Amino acid sequence: MKKTIEFKASEKSIDKFNKWIKKHDLVCKLKKKKKPRFITYCFTPNGIGSSIVVKCSCGKGSADVTSIENW
């Protein structure tokens, strides 16, 4: 039997991410140099929900996109 762990992001968290990435794209050194970059999604369960932090591989950008409305 295959075991999986699944995390979900609310629409509000996705909206926060989209706003952040548009803003970050203006200053991301990897984006400017047209080099590959990776976005890391850190989901941290905390008992009442999960916090979500996103980070860019350029090392300069990160944002907490947690939406606590659904906790």
FENKABEL-V949649 format. One record per pair of residues at least 12 apart in sequence whose ideal C-beta (glycine too) atoms are under 6 Angstrom apart, sorted by the first residue. I is the first residue (numbers start at 1). J is the second residue. D is the distance in Angstrom with one decimal. If there is no record, write none. Layout:
i = [I	I]
j = [J	J]
d = [D	D]
//
This chain:
i = [7	9	10	10	12	13	13	13	16	17	17	20	24	28	29	30	37	38	39	39	40	41	48	49	51	52	52]
j = [43	52	67	70	67	52	65	67	65	54	65	63	61	58	58	58	57	57	54	56	55	54	71	71	66	65	66]
d = [4.1	6.0	4.5	5.3	3.9	5.6	4.7	4.4	4.0	5.8	4.7	4.1	4.3	5.0	5.3	4.6	4.9	4.2	5.8	6.0	4.6	5.7	4.6	3.8	4.5	5.0	5.1]
//
